[in-house]
């Protein structure tokens, strides 16, 4: 799976489970617009792998807490 496909997967997962991008941005300490650009493939996620790691971590954590 390419990084673009992976980010599309997480974006779909986030939307399906109604996880707000603003909440993830607060957790990642960045703007929601920056995360949106990464999700849509407009920014290279390899520039800041820590943000992408925390982005995925937050989504997985929220889904686990919701029991989905």
N, C-alpha and C positions, 0 to 999 in steps of 0.2 A: 504494500500500500504506500503510495507516495504521500509526502507531507501535505499536499493540497487535498488529497482524498481523505486523509486522516482528520484534517481540520474541518472539512465538510461533514464528516461523520459526527464529530463532536458538536458542531453547530446544530445539526439535525437532532442529536440527542438532547442538547440543551433546550432547544425550542419545544421538542415533544414533551419534555418534563417540566416545562415552564420555569426554567432557571433563568433569572434575569441577568443580562450582560452587565448591568450596573453593579450588581452584587459581586460578580466575579471580578470586575475591575477594582473594586475596593479591596478584595482579597489579594489581588495581584499587585496592588499599588500602582495602577496605571489608569488611563482613561478608557471608558467604554468604546469610544470611537476608534482608538488604537486596536482594541481587541476585535472590533468589527472588521477593520481592515485586514487583520490577520485571518479571521474566519473566511473572508471573501477572497483571499489570495492576493490582496492588493499590497500587502507588506510581507516581507520575507520573515517567517517565524524563526529562522536560524540566527537572526541578528540578536535576539534576546531569548535564548532557550529557557531561562528561568521563568519568564512570564508564561511561556507556553506550558511548561511543566506545572506551574501553579494553576493555570487555566484548566487543564485536564484534571488535576487533583481536585479542584473545587467541584467540578461537575460530577465526578465519580463519587465524591463525598456526599453531595446533596442527594444524588440518586439513591445511595446506600441508606441514608437517613430516612428517606421517604419510603424505603422498602420496595423500590420499583425494580 
